Amino acid sequence: MASIRAGVIGVGHLGYHHARHYAAMPHADLIGIVDTDPDKAAKAAQDFNTRAYPDAAALIADGVEAVSVATPTTTHFEIALQFIEAGVHVLVEKPVAATVAEAERLTAAAARRGVTLQVGHIERFNGAVMAVFDHFHEPRFIECHRLSPFPMRGADVSVVLDLMIHDLDIVLAMDASEVLSLDAAGVPVFSQSEDIANVRLRFASGCVANLTSSRVSVDRMRKIRIFAENAYVSTDYSAQEVLVYRKKPGPLPPDGNPMEHIIIEPLPVLKDEPLKLELGAFIACVREGGRPVVSGEDGVRAMRLAQQVMDFIREHS
């Protein structure tokens, strides 16, 4: 099968790396990029030996088959829909759109046109997260922390949509049961919307998840802790490491230190660049068919929960 003719819309901080990976991918041919900033467009085109197009319509007219949309969240719907309606497969960065209604319309359009719609929840391709999904099921308690300094991008939306939505997506993938209740708090610091947020979720399965996200932290942290039957799992997204804590088999000795009966084992982790794996999975879906790892429906479900969190915060502030 011939290489997929790929393009990138938006070559800022993240979109530039989309272009980098497509340019190096054996089954993709980066035919062009689009950006409203002529200097960014020219640099990316030169760096990756491709063409800068004036707009999305020109890229469509030149026969692009698959495209990454890496523009500000508020533009996702209009841009992604234009490509979907033209029969082009789309990977749209998270969140899939600025509102639930827009996300639902994109998903419905992709289903009607028969094209792939993948959402860029990149943590699903983090080696540590993939290892956890491979080895652990039916969590009882999940705790997520995602903290960072204030960004120079992404602050056009709440931290719930900017950062927390990554962990909402992962938690929903770990426990597919209904969310029975949530309790949330959040405050704006530098933005018009929340810069710090916390939510506690209770699922029908009995699992409880506690998520904290901040974009006004001095230090960076991206960790998830999972309590499952007979095991505690600590996952570091940044280091792509997973440590599993288990009780040794058999009874405790009468006068022993219980902590000496805990085994700490690392899980084997595939350490590769998550964005490279994400884009590779997208191109594979385009070439071979099948459901994306993070489908449009997955993106909508995460968006719905994120909206419920934001609504709760604003109604109770």
Beta strands, then each sheet from edge to edge (+ up, - down):
strand 1: 4-9
strand 2: 28-34
strand 3: 51-52
strand 4: 66-69
strand 5: 89-93
strand 6: 117-120
strand 7: 141-147
strand 8: 179-187
strand 9: 196-203
strand 10: 208-214
strand 11: 221-228
strand 12: 231-236
strand 13: 241-247
strand 14: 262-266
sheet 1: 3+ 2+ 1+ 4+ 5+ 6+
sheet 2: 8+ 9- 10+ 7+ 11- 12+ 13- 14+
end
